[in-house]
Amino acid sequence: MENFTEYFTVKQIDNSRLVRPAHPAQLKDFWRRLAVGAAMATCLLSYAWQHFECIQIRYQIEQLDSERAQATELNQQLHLEVATLRSPMRVDAIARNQLGLTVPVPGQVAPVDDTNDGVVAQARTIAQSSRP
């Protein structure tokens, strides 16, 4: 009897370059799912963008309300200061103490005749070095 030895060799087959053709129904389904996913993503991103803008606008409104409240408070303070500066008692005190003015004595002030050929007086400003 003869001795036959059989050898089995294993061939390595590289199937990585093989591409299975897709069925038209699968390809159509893929594109439909991709379109639906893209539409859903677009809707979600649109909603998120609008929500973010709404939050930003709310912050701006809150900031503007705060600024308006500060402006209103400043306006009230300025009105109070104007009223204080226009006070007749204050003006009289400044006229007597700082400017040295006195109450006119009888005969010191002469009434002006009211004539029709009136002359318009020109106003001139006097620069004050400091404001009381």
Secondary structure per residue as TSV (DSSP state, phi and psi in degrees):
chain	resnum	aa	ss	phi	psi
A	1	M	-	360.0	136.1
A	2	E	-	-90.1	144.8
A	3	N	-	-94.9	108.2
A	4	F	-	-105.2	127.5
A	5	T	-	-107.3	127.9
A	6	E	-	-101.6	138.6
A	7	Y	-	-114.6	131.5
A	8	F	-	-108.9	126.4
A	9	T	-	-111.7	142.8
A	10	V	-	-102.8	123.7
A	11	K	-	-92.9	131.9
A	12	Q	-	-84.4	118.9
A	13	I	-	-105.5	127.0
A	14	D	-	-97.4	105.3
A	15	N	-	-99.5	11.5
A	16	S	T	-69.3	-22.7
A	17	R	T	-90.3	-5.4
A	18	L	-	-80.1	137.1
A	19	V	-	-123.6	123.5
A	20	R	-	-84.8	128.0
A	21	P	-	-67.5	137.8
A	22	A	-	-82.9	145.1
A	23	H	-	-72.5	144.9
A	24	P	H	-58.3	-34.3
A	25	A	H	-67.5	-39.5
A	26	Q	H	-66.6	-41.2
A	27	L	H	-64.1	-42.0
A	28	K	H	-64.1	-42.3
A	29	D	H	-64.0	-39.7
A	30	F	H	-60.1	-48.3
A	31	W	H	-66.3	-35.5
A	32	R	H	-65.4	-45.4
A	33	R	H	-64.5	-38.5
A	34	L	H	-63.6	-42.2
A	35	A	H	-65.3	-42.8
A	36	V	H	-64.2	-42.7
A	37	G	H	-63.0	-41.7
A	38	A	H	-65.3	-40.4
A	39	A	H	-64.1	-42.5
A	40	M	H	-64.8	-41.2
A	41	A	H	-64.3	-39.7
A	42	T	H	-63.7	-44.2
A	43	C	H	-62.6	-43.6
A	44	L	H	-63.8	-44.6
A	45	L	H	-66.3	-37.8
A	46	S	H	-63.4	-45.3
A	47	Y	H	-62.1	-44.5
A	48	A	H	-62.7	-40.6
A	49	W	H	-64.4	-45.3
A	50	Q	H	-63.8	-39.9
A	51	H	H	-63.7	-43.1
A	52	F	H	-63.0	-43.6
A	53	E	H	-63.1	-38.8
A	54	C	H	-61.9	-42.7
A	55	I	H	-64.2	-42.3
A	56	Q	H	-61.8	-42.5
A	57	I	H	-65.6	-37.9
A	58	R	H	-62.5	-40.8
A	59	Y	H	-62.8	-42.0
A	60	Q	H	-64.4	-40.5
A	61	I	H	-63.7	-42.4
A	62	E	H	-63.3	-40.8
A	63	Q	H	-65.8	-42.1
A	64	L	H	-66.5	-37.3
A	65	D	H	-62.4	-40.8
A	66	S	H	-63.4	-44.4
A	67	E	H	-64.2	-38.7
A	68	R	H	-64.5	-40.9
A	69	A	H	-63.1	-41.1
A	70	Q	H	-65.0	-41.2
A	71	A	H	-65.8	-38.2
A	72	T	H	-64.6	-42.5
A	73	E	H	-64.2	-42.9
A	74	L	H	-63.6	-39.7
A	75	N	H	-61.9	-42.6
A	76	Q	H	-63.7	-41.2
A	77	Q	H	-63.2	-41.6
A	78	L	H	-67.8	-38.9
A	79	H	H	-62.7	-40.7
A	80	L	H	-64.1	-40.6
A	81	E	H	-65.9	-40.8
A	82	V	H	-63.7	-42.8
A	83	A	H	-62.9	-38.6
A	84	T	H	-67.0	-42.2
A	85	L	H	-69.0	-28.7
A	86	R	T	-89.0	0.9
A	87	S	-	-59.2	127.5
A	88	P	H	-60.8	-34.5
A	89	M	H	-65.7	-39.4
A	90	R	H	-67.2	-44.0
A	91	V	H	-62.5	-41.9
A	92	D	H	-63.2	-42.7
A	93	A	H	-63.7	-42.5
A	94	I	H	-65.0	-41.1
A	95	A	H	-63.3	-40.4
A	96	R	H	-76.9	-46.8
A	97	N	H	-82.2	-47.2
A	98	Q	T	-90.0	-37.1
A	99	L	S	-96.5	-12.6
A	100	G	-	72.8	23.9
A	101	L	-	-80.7	152.4
A	102	T	-	-128.8	171.3
A	103	V	-	-72.2	135.4
A	104	P	-	-68.0	141.8
A	105	V	-	-86.8	156.3
A	106	P	T	-58.8	133.8
A	107	G	T	94.9	-14.2
A	108	Q	T	-76.9	-31.5
A	109	V	S	-103.7	126.8
A	110	A	-	-108.2	130.4
A	111	P	-	-67.4	147.4
A	112	V	-	-94.5	136.6
A	113	D	-	-71.4	136.9
A	114	D	-	-87.9	105.4
A	115	T	-	-113.2	156.8
A	116	N	S	-81.0	-23.3
A	117	D	S	-87.7	61.5
A	118	G	-	-66.8	148.9
A	119	V	-	-112.1	131.4
A	120	V	-	-82.4	125.0
A	121	A	-	-77.6	143.3
A	122	Q	-	-94.4	133.0
A	123	A	-	-89.0	139.3
A	124	R	-	-128.1	145.3
A	125	T	-	-94.6	142.6
A	126	I	-	-109.8	120.7
A	127	A	-	-75.8	125.0
A	128	Q	-	-102.0	138.6
A	129	S	S	-72.0	-34.4
A	130	S	S	-142.6	146.7
A	131	R	-	-99.2	131.4
A	132	P	-	-71.4	360.0
